[in-house]
Amino acid sequence: MDAFEFSELVNQQGQSGERYLEFLAVPAMSLGVYSLPAGGVDTQQPHTEDEIYYIVSGRCTMSVDGEDRPLEPGSVVFVAARVEHRFHTITEDMNILVVFAPARRSQA
């Protein structure tokens, strides 16, 4: 069984010095933790796979294909492959569970 504690994953991600930590990858999907600080800038580009973002902590606004929506803990957002998207107006440190399907970069 693969099982994870989100708080431990956030600690690993923070220690890595990177904003994104992939912690599970199989051909059909991958999972990661994405963290952004309050006031930070999200520089990601559209991905070649579908994504689901689950907001674990923090508050911001997200733009998907030109549509803005405020997000808070418990928000879930689907972003189709190759669609422009970005987190902005980050008012509280963000910790986000990210699901790619199929696995991240598998369609690049």
Rosetta blueprint (number, residue, H / E / L):
1 M L
2 D L
3 A L
4 F L
5 E L
6 F H
7 S H
8 E H
9 L H
10 V H
11 N H
12 Q H
13 Q H
14 G H
15 Q H
16 S H
17 G L
18 E L
19 R L
20 Y E
21 L E
22 E E
23 F E
24 L E
25 A E
26 V E
27 P L
28 A L
29 M E
30 S E
31 L E
32 G E
33 V E
34 Y E
35 S E
36 L E
37 P L
38 A L
39 G L
40 G L
41 V L
42 D L
43 T L
44 Q L
45 Q L
46 P L
47 H L
48 T L
49 E L
50 D E
51 E E
52 I E
53 Y E
54 Y E
55 I E
56 V E
57 S E
58 G E
59 R E
60 C E
61 T E
62 M E
63 S E
64 V E
65 D L
66 G L
67 E E
68 D E
69 R E
70 P E
71 L E
72 E L
73 P L
74 G L
75 S L
76 V E
77 V E
78 F E
79 V E
80 A L
81 A L
82 R L
83 V L
84 E L
85 H E
86 R E
87 F E
88 H E
89 T E
90 I E
91 T E
92 E E
93 D E
94 M E
95 N E
96 I E
97 L E
98 V E
99 V E
100 F E
101 A E
102 P L
103 A L
104 R L
105 R L
106 S L
107 Q L
108 A L
